[in-house]
Amino acid sequence: MHIHLIMNEASDTRFKAMLREARGCSCLGLRRAGRAVSRIYDSALQPAGLKGTQFSLLAVVANLSPTNPVEVAEMMAMDRTTLSRNLRPLVAAGLIALEPGEEDRRRRSVVLTAKGRATLEKAMPLWRQAQRRTEEAVGKGRMGRLREDLDRVVRGTGGS
């Protein structure tokens, strides 16, 4: 059974106008840009065995270490389920460890391991290449403003 949508000329015109408006979708634009930037970082970081998201997660853990999953999730603007899924391969690779908390043994502590530190040190020059390439694509002065604007979006949506 086929269902045919019958549109008259007026409804067809309104529909096409809606589609033109949707082409300016901020969500789509940000996701497309995010995927393009992710490809730059993933490619650059491949020799270190990391993806861009893994590098960011390692860097956050290194800066906060020792920390807890809640702080990491807040810093990454991720929900805890997504964070857990992203931590698993880093734990399996021995780059970070989940240890019992000092004050409350039921609460986990996230720490960077020696192997994680060595991996970050190896990845840093590769990350700098990706950073330069991204800044060249956007424009150095514009990149700083873009990061500020994106940070404002995250803060404005309660994402950290």
C-alpha positions as CSV (number, residue, x, y, z in Angstrom):
1,M,0.0,0.0,0.0
2,H,1.4,3.4,-1.0
3,I,0.5,6.6,0.7
4,H,0.8,9.6,-1.5
5,L,1.1,13.0,-0.1
6,I,-1.0,15.4,-2.1
7,M,0.1,19.0,-1.9
8,N,-1.4,22.0,-3.5
9,E,0.8,24.7,-4.8
10,A,0.4,26.9,-1.6
11,S,1.4,24.0,0.8
12,D,4.3,23.1,-1.5
13,T,5.6,26.6,-1.4
14,R,5.3,26.7,2.5
15,F,7.1,23.3,2.7
16,K,9.9,24.5,0.5
17,A,10.3,27.6,2.6
18,M,10.5,25.5,5.7
19,L,13.2,23.4,4.1
20,R,15.2,26.5,3.1
21,E,15.0,27.7,6.7
22,A,16.1,24.3,8.0
23,R,19.3,24.5,6.0
24,G,20.5,27.1,8.5
25,C,20.1,24.7,11.4
26,S,22.6,25.4,14.1
27,C,22.7,21.9,15.3
28,L,23.4,20.5,11.9
29,G,26.1,23.1,11.3
30,L,27.8,22.5,14.6
31,R,27.7,18.7,14.2
32,R,29.1,18.9,10.6
33,A,31.9,21.2,11.8
34,G,32.5,18.9,14.8
35,R,32.9,15.9,12.6
36,A,35.3,17.7,10.3
37,V,37.4,18.8,13.2
38,S,37.3,15.4,14.7
39,R,38.7,13.9,11.5
40,I,41.6,16.3,11.7
41,Y,42.4,15.3,15.3
42,D,41.8,11.6,14.8
43,S,44.1,11.5,11.8
44,A,46.9,13.5,13.6
45,L,46.7,11.5,16.8
46,Q,46.6,8.1,15.1
47,P,50.4,7.5,15.6
48,A,49.9,7.8,19.3
49,G,47.0,5.3,19.2
50,L,44.4,7.8,20.2
51,K,41.3,9.5,18.8
52,G,40.7,13.2,19.5
53,T,38.0,12.4,22.0
54,Q,40.4,10.1,23.9
55,F,43.1,12.7,23.9
56,S,40.7,15.3,25.4
57,L,39.5,12.9,28.0
58,L,43.1,12.0,29.0
59,A,44.0,15.6,29.2
60,V,41.1,16.4,31.4
61,V,41.9,13.5,33.7
62,A,45.6,14.5,33.8
63,N,44.6,18.1,34.7
64,L,42.2,17.0,37.5
65,S,43.9,13.8,38.6
66,P,43.0,12.4,41.0
67,T,39.4,13.2,40.4
68,N,36.0,11.5,40.2
69,P,33.8,10.6,37.3
70,V,31.3,13.4,38.1
71,E,34.0,16.1,37.8
72,V,35.2,14.6,34.5
73,A,31.7,14.3,33.1
74,E,31.0,18.0,34.0
75,M,34.3,19.2,32.5
76,M,33.6,17.2,29.3
77,A,29.9,18.3,29.2
78,M,28.9,14.6,29.0
79,D,26.4,12.5,30.8
80,R,27.8,9.8,33.1
81,T,26.7,6.9,30.8
82,T,28.6,8.4,27.9
83,L,31.6,9.1,30.1
84,S,31.6,5.4,31.3
85,R,31.5,4.2,27.7
86,N,34.4,6.5,26.8
87,L,36.5,5.6,29.8
88,R,36.3,1.8,29.2
89,P,38.8,1.6,26.4
90,L,41.2,4.0,28.2
91,V,41.0,1.8,31.3
92,A,41.4,-1.4,29.2
93,A,44.5,0.1,27.5
94,G,46.0,1.0,31.0
95,L,46.0,4.7,30.3
96,I,43.7,5.6,33.2
97,A,42.7,3.7,36.3
98,L,39.5,3.7,38.3
99,E,40.4,3.3,42.0
100,P,38.3,3.3,45.2
101,G,38.0,6.8,46.6
102,E,40.1,7.7,49.6
103,E,37.3,9.0,51.8
104,D,34.5,6.8,50.5
105,R,35.7,3.5,49.1
106,R,32.4,3.1,47.2
107,R,33.1,6.2,45.2
108,R,35.5,5.8,42.3
109,S,38.5,8.0,41.7
110,V,39.8,8.5,38.1
111,V,43.6,8.7,37.8
112,L,46.1,9.0,35.0
113,T,48.5,6.1,34.9
114,A,52.2,6.3,34.0
115,K,51.4,4.7,30.7
116,G,48.6,7.4,30.2
117,R,51.1,10.1,31.0
118,A,53.6,8.7,28.5
119,T,50.9,8.4,25.8
120,L,49.9,12.1,26.4
121,E,53.5,13.2,26.1
122,K,53.8,11.3,22.8
123,A,50.5,12.7,21.6
124,M,51.1,16.3,22.5
125,P,53.2,17.3,19.4
126,L,50.6,15.5,17.2
127,W,47.8,17.4,19.0
128,R,49.6,20.7,18.3
129,Q,49.7,19.8,14.6
130,A,46.0,19.2,14.6
131,Q,45.5,22.4,16.6
132,R,47.5,24.5,14.0
133,R,45.6,22.9,11.1
134,T,42.3,23.7,12.7
135,E,43.4,27.3,13.5
136,E,44.6,27.7,9.9
137,A,41.2,26.5,8.6
138,V,39.2,28.9,10.8
139,G,41.7,31.7,11.2
140,K,43.8,32.1,14.4
141,G,42.0,35.2,15.7
142,R,38.7,33.8,14.8
143,M,39.5,30.5,16.5
144,G,39.9,32.1,19.9
145,R,36.6,33.9,19.6
146,L,34.9,30.7,18.4
147,R,36.2,28.8,21.4
148,E,34.9,31.6,23.7
149,D,31.5,31.5,21.9
150,L,31.3,27.7,22.2
151,D,32.2,27.9,25.9
152,R,29.4,30.4,26.3
153,V,27.0,28.0,24.6
154,V,28.0,25.1,27.0
155,R,27.7,27.4,30.1
156,G,24.3,28.7,28.8
157,T,22.9,25.2,28.4
158,G,24.1,24.0,31.8
159,G,26.8,21.8,30.4
160,S,29.6,23.0,32.8
